[in-house]
């Protein structure tokens, strides 16, 4: 019971969501002499006193998106029903056994896959990116978040156009970032022949590769692998601005995603990399300012947004989930960008450690609608990101 009491807290005073996240990200989850792994904090919203936020505070190592959603679902068996001493039987096997064991051709096709990864990470020059005036942190974990929402009508139109091109929101999200970075930090004629943008950490879920007996159980653990994606500047720079460039980059990203997704040895990639070259220091990429972007997908597909008493939908709703917010205690300078869909809206978020002061125009991923529809109205997704040493959070 002592652990349960430490794991839940109700705040007395209402708070603004962004202010709370900025504050809590500065707080380590630790109790002297205890081994706490997560804490739930409930508070009322400052501008909507009848609405609440339930915030889960814990280590990112056990709180990736899907495992966290699984943890909060009521579909799994009661933890108290487990027989004492048998907890270990619920632990999953390693990544290779969980995905069906070694596949034929690993010595050839598998090595080709490893070679592709090695070549991508060793490519020079390193990824083009945003530029920071300084990289010394103003405070460990101190970061800002800027987010904006694409309304259901525009989101529907965007998805329709993207699907017509045979692409997805993931491809669109990456392509727009590439165009924005090159626009905000233009390359010189001398740099152009070799300029590129690399996303060193592109996440692929391994859920579909899991064996049936593993898929049938709820796991509070991540199952994913990381791959690099690269777009060379000269491949699209001569194309017409707008839809032509955007379509080309989206298709190129799609082809790279498909290369990895159709490789039967992809589920074992991370295990092979850790065996061949275990990490010796904390490093994301040779360019610490390279963007890491993630499409979390459709939130409604993995967690219900309306909860009824005892699951009875004929009764009045007990809880209605309106939106989702999250932040990180950042320790590295690379900007984190996220997209997710919820209630037919597309949400975009950028999160950056406060030590980064951009020396050019504030980052904006804008003009999505003009790029696709060719109309004059500019729809700004992210607006301006202003990285201020004061740590103040600009309102989106």
Backbone torsions as a table, in degrees:
resi	resn	phi	psi	omega
1	UNK	NA	-30.8	179.1
2	UNK	-61.9	-41.2	179.2
3	UNK	-64.7	-41.5	179.8
4	UNK	-62.2	-43.0	-179.4
5	UNK	-64.2	-36.6	178.7
6	UNK	-73.9	-20.2	-173.3
7	UNK	-87.8	-1.9	-178.6
8	UNK	-140.9	135.0	-179.1
9	UNK	-141.3	139.5	175.8
10	UNK	-114.1	122.3	179.3
11	UNK	-81.0	140.2	-178.1
12	UNK	-74.8	-39.1	-174.2
13	UNK	-98.7	141.9	174.4
14	UNK	-63.6	152.9	-179.7
15	UNK	-140.6	155.7	169.6
16	UNK	-78.2	138.5	-175.5
17	UNK	-58.9	-49.1	-178.2
18	UNK	-64.5	-38.7	177.7
19	UNK	-63.8	-40.1	-179.7
20	UNK	-64.9	-46.0	-178.7
21	UNK	-63.4	-41.2	177.3
22	UNK	-60.6	-37.6	-179.6
23	UNK	-73.5	-48.5	-173.5
24	UNK	-69.5	-27.1	178.2
25	UNK	-67.4	-14.3	176.3
26	UNK	-90.5	-2.8	-175.7
27	UNK	-107.7	119.8	174.8
28	UNK	-74.2	146.3	177.2
29	UNK	-86.4	95.6	-179.4
30	UNK	-155.4	139.3	172.6
31	UNK	-123.0	121.9	-177.8
32	UNK	-49.4	125.2	178.3
33	UNK	81.0	0.8	-178.3
34	UNK	-118.9	163.9	178.8
35	UNK	-120.8	69.1	178.4
36	UNK	-77.8	141.6	180.0
37	UNK	-114.6	-18.6	-178.3
38	UNK	-163.1	152.4	177.6
39	UNK	-141.1	136.8	176.2
40	UNK	-102.4	132.0	-178.1
41	UNK	-125.1	126.3	-179.1
42	UNK	-111.1	131.0	176.7
43	UNK	-148.9	155.5	177.1
44	UNK	-82.7	150.4	178.0
45	UNK	-80.0	140.4	-175.4
46	UNK	-62.0	-38.7	-175.8
47	UNK	-100.6	-0.6	178.1
48	UNK	-143.7	83.0	-171.5
49	UNK	-65.5	-14.9	177.6
50	UNK	-89.8	-2.1	179.6
51	UNK	-112.1	151.7	-176.2
52	UNK	-129.0	156.7	169.5
53	UNK	-112.8	134.0	170.4
54	UNK	-110.2	108.2	-173.5
55	UNK	-106.8	128.8	177.8
56	UNK	-101.8	118.3	-175.5
57	UNK	-109.2	119.3	-178.4
58	UNK	-172.0	-174.3	-178.1
59	UNK	-76.8	136.8	178.4
60	UNK	-63.5	-23.0	-178.9
61	UNK	-63.3	-23.5	178.2
62	UNK	-121.4	9.1	-176.0
63	UNK	-129.9	48.7	167.4
64	UNK	-70.7	166.6	-170.5
65	UNK	-56.4	-59.8	-174.0
66	UNK	-64.3	-45.0	176.7
67	UNK	-59.4	-35.0	179.4
68	UNK	-68.4	-41.3	176.1
69	UNK	-62.1	-41.4	179.0
70	UNK	-62.3	-42.0	-178.2
71	UNK	-61.0	-33.8	-176.1
72	UNK	-91.2	-3.3	179.5
73	UNK	-79.5	160.8	179.6
74	UNK	-104.0	19.1	-176.1
75	UNK	-85.9	-20.1	-176.5
76	UNK	-84.6	165.1	-177.6
77	UNK	-70.7	156.8	-179.7
78	UNK	-63.2	127.6	-178.5
79	UNK	-60.8	-27.8	-178.5
80	UNK	-76.5	-9.3	-179.0
81	UNK	-83.3	-11.2	-179.7
82	UNK	-70.0	132.9	178.6
83	UNK	-69.8	136.9	-177.9
84	UNK	-57.7	131.5	178.1
85	UNK	92.4	-1.9	-179.3
86	UNK	-111.2	9.5	-177.4
87	UNK	-56.8	-34.7	-175.9
88	UNK	-63.3	-22.8	-179.1
89	UNK	-69.2	-16.1	178.8
90	UNK	-89.4	-4.8	177.8
91	UNK	-73.7	136.6	179.7
92	UNK	-74.9	154.0	172.5
93	UNK	-70.1	-177.9	-178.3
94	UNK	-68.0	173.7	-175.3
95	UNK	-63.5	-29.7	-178.9
96	UNK	-76.4	-48.5	178.7
97	UNK	-64.0	-36.1	-178.1
98	UNK	-66.4	-21.7	-177.7
99	UNK	-111.6	22.7	172.1
100	UNK	99.5	5.7	178.3
101	UNK	82.7	176.9	-177.8
102	UNK	-59.6	144.3	179.0
103	UNK	-103.7	154.3	177.2
104	UNK	-64.4	144.9	178.3
105	UNK	87.9	9.2	-178.2
106	UNK	-60.9	-33.7	-178.1
107	UNK	-68.3	-26.3	-178.8
108	UNK	-103.6	-67.9	-177.1
109	UNK	-65.6	-37.7	179.0
110	UNK	-63.7	-41.6	178.3
111	UNK	-67.4	-33.5	176.5
112	UNK	-62.7	-40.0	178.0
113	UNK	-64.7	-44.2	177.8
114	UNK	-62.2	-38.2	178.8
115	UNK	-64.5	-37.2	178.1
116	UNK	-63.5	-41.9	179.0
117	UNK	-66.1	-45.6	-179.5
118	UNK	-60.7	-44.5	-179.9
119	UNK	-62.3	-40.3	-178.9
120	UNK	-65.0	-42.0	-177.5
121	UNK	-76.6	-23.1	179.7
122	UNK	-93.2	-2.1	-176.5
123	UNK	-61.0	136.9	176.6
124	UNK	-129.0	142.2	2.6
125	UNK	-71.8	162.5	-179.9
126	UNK	-68.2	171.9	-175.4
127	UNK	-56.9	136.4	168.6
128	UNK	-66.8	150.9	-175.1
129	UNK	-161.2	-174.9	169.1
130	UNK	-69.0	164.7	-178.5
131	UNK	-121.8	137.9	178.0
132	UNK	-111.0	141.9	176.1
133	UNK	-71.5	-28.3	178.8
134	UNK	-151.2	156.0	179.8
135	UNK	-124.1	6.7	176.0
136	UNK	-79.9	128.4	-175.0
137	UNK	-68.6	139.9	175.4
138	UNK	-85.0	-1.8	-179.3
139	UNK	162.7	130.8	-175.7
140	UNK	-56.5	124.4	177.2
141	UNK	79.8	-5.5	-177.8
142	UNK	-71.3	119.0	-175.1
143	UNK	-143.4	167.3	173.5
144	UNK	-122.9	153.0	178.4
145	UNK	-126.1	134.3	173.8
146	UNK	-126.2	132.1	-176.9
147	UNK	-143.2	154.9	178.1
148	UNK	-150.0	162.2	-174.0
149	UNK	-124.6	134.8	173.6
150	UNK	-93.4	121.0	-174.4
151	UNK	-64.5	160.6	-175.1
152	UNK	-56.3	-36.4	-178.1
153	UNK	-65.7	-49.5	179.6
154	UNK	-68.2	-38.5	178.3
155	UNK	-59.9	-40.8	178.5
156	UNK	-62.4	-45.0	-179.9
157	UNK	-64.4	-42.1	179.3
158	UNK	-62.2	-47.1	-179.1
159	UNK	-62.3	-37.2	179.1
160	UNK	-62.7	-45.7	-179.6
161	UNK	-68.4	-40.6	-179.6
162	UNK	-64.2	-43.3	179.2
163	UNK	-65.1	-33.9	178.2
164	UNK	-62.9	-27.1	177.0
165	UNK	-86.8	-0.7	-178.7
166	UNK	77.4	21.7	-176.2
167	UNK	-117.9	-177.0	-177.5
168	UNK	-130.3	174.8	176.4
169	UNK	-59.9	-35.2	178.7
170	UNK	-59.2	-45.4	179.1
171	UNK	-65.5	-42.6	179.1
172	UNK	-62.6	-46.5	-178.0
173	UNK	-58.8	-44.2	179.2
174	UNK	-69.2	-42.0	-177.2
175	UNK	-64.1	-42.3	-178.9
176	UNK	-66.0	-37.2	177.4
177	UNK	-63.5	-41.1	179.5
178	UNK	-61.1	-47.3	179.1
179	UNK	-63.1	-39.1	-179.0
180	UNK	-65.9	-41.9	-178.5
181	UNK	-65.8	-43.7	178.4
182	UNK	-66.9	-31.7	178.9
183	UNK	-71.3	-41.7	-175.3
184	UNK	-82.1	-23.2	176.5
185	UNK	-133.1	75.3	-173.6
186	UNK	-60.6	148.0	176.4
187	UNK	-89.2	151.4	177.0
188	UNK	-81.9	166.2	177.0
189	UNK	-60.1	-33.4	179.7
190	UNK	-70.2	-36.1	-178.6
191	UNK	-79.2	-26.8	-169.4
192	UNK	-52.1	-44.9	-175.6
193	UNK	-57.8	-31.1	-176.6
194	UNK	-114.2	-0.2	-177.1
195	UNK	-65.1	140.8	178.5
196	UNK	-153.4	161.1	170.0
197	UNK	-121.0	126.0	-179.7
198	UNK	-116.5	130.8	169.0
199	UNK	-96.4	98.7	-172.3
200	UNK	-69.4	-25.3	-177.7
201	UNK	-123.8	95.3	175.8
202	UNK	-113.4	122.5	-168.8
203	UNK	-89.9	132.6	173.4
204	UNK	-122.5	123.0	177.8
205	UNK	-71.6	141.4	178.7
206	UNK	-100.5	12.2	-175.9
207	UNK	-55.1	-44.1	-175.3
208	UNK	-71.7	-15.3	179.5
209	UNK	-90.5	-12.3	-176.8
210	UNK	-65.3	145.8	177.5
211	UNK	-67.1	155.8	-176.5
212	UNK	-54.7	-40.1	-177.7
213	UNK	-68.5	-26.0	176.7
214	UNK	-82.1	-41.1	179.8
215	UNK	-62.2	-29.7	-175.1
216	UNK	-75.4	-10.0	-178.5
217	UNK	-109.2	145.3	175.9
218	UNK	-78.5	124.2	-178.7
219	UNK	-117.5	132.8	176.5
220	UNK	-95.0	53.1	-175.7
221	UNK	-148.8	146.9	-178.6
222	UNK	-76.3	147.5	172.7
223	UNK	-134.9	98.8	-175.3
224	UNK	-158.1	166.4	172.2
225	UNK	-135.0	162.1	-174.9
226	UNK	-118.7	133.5	179.4
227	UNK	-133.3	151.9	177.0
228	UNK	-92.7	145.2	175.3
229	UNK	-125.9	141.7	-177.4
230	UNK	-138.9	139.6	174.6
231	UNK	-124.4	123.5	177.9
232	UNK	-85.6	136.7	-174.0
233	UNK	-60.1	-44.3	-175.1
234	UNK	-65.2	-19.9	-178.0
235	UNK	-68.0	-25.6	-176.9
236	UNK	-127.5	-8.8	-172.1
237	UNK	-64.3	-26.1	-179.5
238	UNK	-85.9	-6.7	179.9
239	UNK	-78.0	162.6	179.7
240	UNK	-65.3	141.5	178.0
241	UNK	-62.9	147.0	176.7
242	UNK	102.2	-132.5	-170.6
243	UNK	-62.2	-35.7	-177.1
244	UNK	-64.5	-47.2	177.7
245	UNK	-64.7	-45.1	-177.8
246	UNK	-60.5	-45.3	-178.9
247	UNK	-63.2	-41.3	-179.3
248	UNK	-63.1	-46.3	-178.2
249	UNK	-66.1	-41.2	178.1
250	UNK	-59.4	-43.9	-179.0
251	UNK	-66.3	-39.1	178.4
252	UNK	-63.6	-43.3	177.1
253	UNK	-64.0	-39.9	178.5
254	UNK	-60.3	-44.1	179.9
255	UNK	-61.6	-39.8	179.4
256	UNK	-68.8	-42.3	175.5
257	UNK	-58.1	-45.3	-177.1
258	UNK	-63.9	-34.7	177.9
259	UNK	-56.9	-45.7	-178.9
260	UNK	-74.5	-42.0	-175.0
261	UNK	-66.7	-26.3	-179.1
262	UNK	-94.4	-0.1	178.6
263	UNK	-84.6	120.4	-175.9
264	UNK	-65.2	-15.9	-177.4
265	UNK	-95.8	2.5	-179.2
266	UNK	-55.2	-41.4	-178.0
267	UNK	-59.6	-22.1	-176.1
268	UNK	-102.7	6.7	-176.1
269	UNK	-61.2	-52.0	-176.5
270	UNK	-62.5	-39.8	179.0
271	UNK	-62.3	-41.1	179.2
272	UNK	-66.6	-41.5	179.7
273	UNK	-64.5	-40.7	179.5
274	UNK	-66.6	-30.7	178.6
275	UNK	-74.3	-43.8	-177.3
276	UNK	-75.3	-38.9	-174.6
277	UNK	-144.8	77.4	179.6
278	UNK	-62.7	141.3	-178.5
279	UNK	-64.5	135.3	-179.1
280	UNK	-111.0	-15.5	176.2
281	UNK	-150.8	156.9	-178.3
282	UNK	-73.9	110.1	-177.5
283	UNK	-153.6	131.4	178.5
284	UNK	-88.1	-46.0	-174.9
285	UNK	-163.7	168.0	177.6
286	UNK	-67.4	-22.6	172.5
287	UNK	-108.9	104.3	-175.4
288	UNK	-66.6	-9.1	179.5
289	UNK	-98.5	4.1	177.5
290	UNK	-63.9	143.9	-175.2
291	UNK	-78.9	137.9	169.9
292	UNK	-109.5	117.1	-176.8
293	UNK	-122.2	143.9	-175.1
294	UNK	-139.1	130.2	170.7
295	UNK	-100.0	111.7	-177.7
296	UNK	-76.4	-9.5	177.9
297	UNK	85.8	-157.0	-176.8
298	UNK	-92.6	108.9	-177.2
299	UNK	-62.4	-39.1	-178.4
300	UNK	-59.8	-23.7	-177.0
301	UNK	-76.8	-18.5	-176.7
302	UNK	-115.0	-13.3	177.2
303	UNK	-146.3	136.8	179.9
304	UNK	-69.2	146.4	177.7
305	UNK	-101.5	-6.0	174.4
306	UNK	-131.4	125.8	-179.4
307	UNK	-115.4	131.6	-178.3
308	UNK	-110.1	154.9	177.3
309	UNK	-58.7	122.5	179.9
310	UNK	56.4	24.8	178.6
311	UNK	72.3	13.1	-177.7
312	UNK	-89.4	102.8	-175.9
313	UNK	-73.9	-6.9	176.8
314	UNK	-80.6	-11.6	-180.0
315	UNK	-97.5	166.8	179.3
316	UNK	-62.8	142.5	-178.9
317	UNK	-60.5	138.2	178.6
318	UNK	-87.4	-43.0	-179.2
319	UNK	-138.5	135.8	172.8
320	UNK	-119.0	123.2	179.9
321	UNK	-91.2	121.7	-174.1
322	UNK	-92.2	-41.6	-177.9
323	UNK	-160.6	-176.9	-177.5
324	UNK	-134.3	142.0	177.2
325	UNK	-142.0	146.0	177.0
326	UNK	-156.7	162.6	177.2
327	UNK	-154.6	169.1	-176.5
328	UNK	-128.5	152.9	169.3
329	UNK	-86.9	94.9	-171.5
330	UNK	-79.3	140.5	177.3
331	UNK	-123.7	-4.0	-179.3
332	UNK	-129.7	153.5	-170.9
333	UNK	-80.8	-9.9	-175.0
334	UNK	-68.1	132.5	179.7
335	UNK	-65.1	138.0	177.3
336	UNK	-106.6	125.8	178.5
337	UNK	-121.7	138.6	-176.4
338	UNK	-131.5	149.5	170.0
339	UNK	-134.8	143.7	172.0
340	UNK	-154.1	158.0	179.6
341	UNK	-114.1	132.4	179.0
342	UNK	-150.8	128.7	-178.4
343	UNK	54.4	41.7	177.0
344	UNK	69.3	6.0	175.6
345	UNK	-101.7	147.1	173.6
346	UNK	-103.2	124.7	-179.7
347	UNK	-107.9	134.4	178.3
348	UNK	-118.0	134.3	178.5
349	UNK	-136.7	138.7	173.0
350	UNK	-121.0	135.7	-179.0
351	UNK	-132.2	128.9	-176.2
352	UNK	-139.2	142.3	176.1
353	UNK	-66.8	144.8	-169.0
354	UNK	-69.9	-13.3	-178.7
355	UNK	-70.6	-15.4	-177.1
356	UNK	-84.6	119.7	174.7
357	UNK	-115.3	110.0	-178.2
358	UNK	-69.8	133.0	-176.4
359	UNK	-96.0	7.1	175.4
360	UNK	-129.3	-165.4	-176.6
361	UNK	-54.3	147.5	177.1
362	UNK	-57.4	145.2	-179.9
363	UNK	-63.3	132.7	171.9
364	UNK	-145.2	135.8	172.7
365	UNK	-106.1	93.4	-170.5
366	UNK	-123.2	-178.0	175.4
367	UNK	62.3	24.8	178.0
368	UNK	-59.8	-47.0	-176.8
369	UNK	-67.2	-45.5	176.9
370	UNK	-59.8	-36.9	-178.8
371	UNK	-61.4	-37.1	-174.6
372	UNK	-91.6	-39.7	-174.4
373	UNK	-102.3	-14.5	179.5
374	UNK	71.1	25.0	179.0
375	UNK	-96.1	169.9	-172.7
376	UNK	-84.5	-27.2	-175.7
377	UNK	-69.3	127.9	178.6
378	UNK	-91.2	123.9	175.3
379	UNK	-103.4	116.8	-177.9
380	UNK	-91.3	122.2	179.6
381	UNK	-81.9	-51.7	-174.1
382	UNK	-102.7	-18.3	-175.2
383	UNK	64.5	-148.3	-175.7
384	UNK	-98.7	139.3	169.3
385	UNK	-106.9	120.3	177.4
386	UNK	-115.2	112.3	-178.4
387	UNK	-92.3	101.5	-173.4
388	UNK	-107.9	137.7	-179.0
389	UNK	-63.9	-18.5	179.9
390	UNK	-70.7	-17.4	-178.4
391	UNK	81.4	7.9	179.9
392	UNK	-70.9	141.2	-178.9
393	UNK	-92.9	111.8	177.4
394	UNK	-68.3	142.8	179.4
395	UNK	-81.6	135.9	-179.7
396	UNK	-80.3	NA	NA
